[in-house]
């Protein structure tokens, strides 16, 4: 059974940092990319960051503007999203997804206060 479980969300002040983790199981992690998505107020669910299976290629949503960094640990079936310079408009629910599938985690909530 495929599982993805996000953790690391919480409340921070504007300008703060958080590191999200995505723990995966039930599939061969190293052959799939991983996407991080978010649902924030007033916007459709959107891609935050994506990392290829090898970790050599990454992509980011335009709104990230160098603030976030996606990474992965294929030995431990984990993906990460380091988020710096957080803004109140980053408040929302963040999910990880196995690329090319409908396998999603349940999300972790981030709240950024002014």
Secondary structure, DSSP 8 states (H G I E B T S, - for coil): --EEEEE--EEEETT--EEEEEEEESS-GGGS-EEEEEEETTS--EEEEEE-SSSS-EEE-TTTTTSEEEEEETTTTEEEEEE-S--GGG-EEEEEEETTSS-B---EEEEEE-
